[in-house]
Amino acid sequence: MSFGGPLLIAPLTSMLGIRAGMNVSIHNAPTGFMEALLPLPEGAALIDSAKTGLDVQVLFSAKKTDLVEKLASMTRGMAVTGAIWVCFPTSAELTQAPSEDFVRLAALEMGLTDTKKVMLDPAWTALKLQRKGKNPRPELPSARA
């Protein structure tokens, strides 16, 4: 894999939104990804698992079933302003592999929406998932004393 190669316009940590002091979790990383990701910004910590408070989570998934199973638990573990990057194979040759549309539909089921798309290397594309924002109020409440 060529993570961090000429296709990236910025370091992986910057593209994935990893900043100082964040809790980060990586799942099923392919060969070469962790090396390209390091060094993390100062104070950022790689955490194997946590029940809550994960700022950035990255999931590599080559199978639709794995994606659906993992996404539910990852959503519960994300911080309020956290993000989940779902990385899927760029080529649609594999019938078991999730497509971009499949990732979006699975995210909607979990109350998430995609906010960014990044090509990590020629083999992997990633969608950034975050909690859906609230609809703005149609009218302001009237103040009463």
N, C-alpha and C positions, 0 to 999 in steps of 0.2 A: 504494500500500500504506500501511497505517496502523501500521507497526511502532512500538511504544512508545506506542500510543494508549490509550484508556480501558479496554481489556480487560486490560491488564497491571497486576498489583497491585504489581509491583516493577520496578526497572530491568532491561533485558534481560541485562546482565552478571551481575546477581545471580541471575536466574532460570536462566541457563545455567551457573551455577557457576563463572564466570570470576573468579579472585582474583588478587591481586598476585603477580607473578613467574611467572605461567603462560605457557606457549607455546600459542598459539591459531591454528587454521587454519580458514578459511571457504571453502567450495566452492559455486559457482553461486548466489551470493547474489542475490535479486531486488532490484529498485530500492527504495531506502529502508532496507534492512536495515542496511547498514554505517553509515549516518548515525545510526540509532537505537541502534546498538551502542556507538558512541563517546561519550565518552572511555572507554578501557579503564582498569582499575585500575592504580595505579602499578607499574611493572616488568613488566606483562603485555605480551607481544610478539605481533604478528600475523606469522605465518610462512606463506609460500606453500606450501612443501613441505619435508618432512624425512623421513628414513628412520625415525627413532625419537624418542621423547621428547615427543610432543605431548600436552598435558594435556587440552585441549578441542578437538574438531573438530566443525564444523557443516556438514552436507551438505544442500542443497536438491535434491530429486529429484522431477521430474514424470513420469519414466519408470521402469518396473520394471527395464529392462535397464541403465540408467545406475546405478541403485542397487546392483545386484548387482556390476557391474564396479568401482565405486568403493569399496564397502564392504570388499572383500578387502584392497586396498592401504591403506585407512585403518586397518584393524584391525592390520596389521603396524606402522604408524607410531605407534600410541598408546602412551603411557606405561603402566607397570604399573597405576597407579591412575587412568588416563585415562578419558575418556568421549567417545562419539561421539553427537552429536545428529543424528538423521535427520529432516528436515523434509519433509513430503509435503502435497499439496493436501488441504484439509479436505473439500471436496465430492468425492463419489465419481462424478461425472459422466463423467470421463475414463476410458476403459477401459485406457489405457496407464499411468495413474498408480498408484503403489503404495498399498495400503490399510494400515491399522494392522496387520492380521493378516499381510499380506505382509511388512511390515518386521520383525515379530517372528520369522517363520519364517526370513527371510534372516539375521537376527542369530543365531539358534540354530545355523545352519550354520557360522557363524564363531566359535562358542564364546562368544557374547555374549548377554546377557539385558537386557530393558528394565526400568528402575528408576523412571522418571518420565515423565509425559506433560504437555505444556504446549501451550496454544493461543497461538501467537505473534501472530496477527492473524486476521481472519475468513477469510482464504484459506489459511493455513498452520498445520498442527499438527505438533508435534515429539515424538519419543520419544527418551529418553536411554538409550543402550546402554552397558553396562559388561561387563567380563569376569565370567563366572559364578564365584561363590565356591566354594570347596572344601567338600565335605560334611564335617561334623564327624566326628571319630573315634567309632566306636561304643563303644570302650572305651579307657582310658588304657593306654599301654605300661607293663609292669612294669619297674622299675629293677633292674639286676643289676650287681654289682661284679666 
